[in-house]
Amino acid sequence: MRFVSTKVVSTSSQGFETWAIGKLMVEEKVNREAMYQVFKSLWFTKEDVNFLSLKERAILVKFGNEDNKKRIPNLSSWLFYQCLFNLVPYVKDKKQMAMEVGNAIGEVLAIDWRDRDGGWTEYMRLRVIIDVHKPLLRVVH
């Protein structure tokens, strides 16, 4: 399922609106600088793209504008030396994003947080009421 937010971004930009989180699905180490150069050339952006390495092979990608952040993850799956590179939007307010996803699918009953301190979590669990007589959507707007 691919989630496309229709929420209007506020005019008081703090910068994180143009960020995305990427992860290379591989166990061994890769040449990060080479990977960054390959993706920069494949994405055809006029604005600069910056990469910041995080823990557990996660990479923070800072795009030059919001259009590139929306366009690039939806183009296709990205491969680097036969390894999948997943790219998802960075969301500062995780509770708001969970509510948006849940409400797009059905009615949110509960949200279960693994880390209650507001830190980085591996996952969150949503309990949502859905109509089982209707098929699940592939893309949620």
C-alpha positions in Angstrom: 0.0 0.0 0.0 1.3 3.5 -0.8 0.1 6.4 1.3 -0.3 9.8 -0.3 -1.0 12.6 2.1 -3.3 15.4 1.0 -2.6 17.5 4.1 -1.6 21.1 3.3 1.8 22.0 4.6 2.0 25.0 6.8 3.8 28.1 5.6 6.0 28.1 8.7 8.5 25.6 7.2 11.0 24.1 9.6 12.8 22.1 6.9 11.7 18.6 7.6 8.9 18.8 5.0 11.5 18.1 2.3 13.1 15.1 4.1 12.7 11.4 3.4 14.1 8.3 5.1 15.8 5.7 3.0 17.2 2.3 3.8 19.4 0.0 1.7 18.3 -3.7 2.1 21.7 -5.4 2.3 23.7 -6.9 5.1 27.2 -6.0 3.9 28.7 -2.6 3.9 28.4 -0.5 0.7 30.3 2.5 -0.6 27.9 5.2 0.6 29.6 8.0 -1.4 29.2 6.0 -4.6 25.6 5.3 -3.8 24.9 9.0 -3.1 26.4 10.0 -6.5 24.4 7.3 -8.3 21.1 8.4 -6.8 21.8 12.1 -7.4 22.4 11.4 -11.1 19.3 9.1 -11.4 16.9 11.5 -9.8 17.6 14.5 -12.1 17.1 17.2 -9.6 18.0 20.8 -10.2 18.3 21.5 -6.5 20.9 19.9 -4.3 20.2 16.6 -2.6 22.0 15.8 0.7 22.4 12.5 2.4 22.9 11.9 6.2 23.8 8.5 7.4 21.7 7.3 10.4 22.0 4.1 12.5 21.2 0.6 11.1 21.8 1.5 7.4 19.1 4.2 7.5 19.8 7.4 5.5 18.1 10.8 5.9 17.7 12.3 2.4 17.2 16.1 2.3 15.7 17.2 -1.0 15.9 20.8 -2.3 12.1 21.2 -2.5 8.8 19.4 -1.7 8.1 18.6 -5.3 11.2 16.3 -5.5 10.3 14.7 -2.2 6.9 13.8 -3.6 8.1 12.8 -7.1 11.1 10.7 -6.4 9.7 8.0 -4.0 6.8 7.4 -6.4 8.9 7.0 -9.6 10.0 3.4 -9.1 12.0 1.1 -6.8 15.6 2.1 -6.6 18.4 -0.5 -6.8 22.1 0.0 -6.0 24.3 -3.0 -6.9 21.2 -5.3 -7.0 20.1 -4.2 -3.5 16.7 -2.5 -2.9 16.8 1.1 -1.6 13.4 2.0 0.1 12.5 5.7 0.4 9.6 7.0 2.5 8.7 10.5 3.6 10.0 11.7 6.9 7.2 12.7 9.3 7.9 14.8 12.4 4.5 14.2 14.0 4.1 10.4 14.1 0.8 10.5 15.9 -0.7 12.8 13.3 0.6 10.6 10.5 -0.8 7.5 12.2 -4.2 9.2 12.5 -4.1 10.2 8.8 -3.3 6.7 7.6 -5.9 5.1 9.9 -8.6 7.5 9.0 -7.9 7.0 5.3 -8.4 3.2 5.7 -11.4 3.3 8.2 -12.2 4.5 11.7 -9.2 4.5 14.1 -9.9 2.8 17.4 -6.5 2.7 19.0 -2.8 3.4 18.4 -0.1 1.2 20.1 3.3 2.9 20.5 6.3 0.8 21.2 8.4 3.7 22.5 6.2 6.0 24.7 9.0 8.6 25.0 8.4 10.0 21.5 11.7 8.6 20.2 12.4 6.7 17.0 10.3 3.6 17.0 10.5 0.5 14.8 6.8 0.3 14.2 3.4 1.4 15.5 0.2 -0.7 15.5 -3.2 0.8 14.5 -6.5 -0.7 15.3 -8.9 0.3 12.6 -12.6 -0.6 11.8 -12.9 -1.5 8.1 -15.8 -2.9 6.1 -14.7 -6.4 5.2 -17.2 -6.6 2.4 -15.2 -4.0 0.4 -11.7 -4.7 -1.1 -8.7 -3.0 0.5 -7.3 -0.1 -1.4 -3.8 -0.2 -3.0 -3.3 3.6 -2.8 -4.8 5.7 0.0 -5.2 9.4 -0.6 
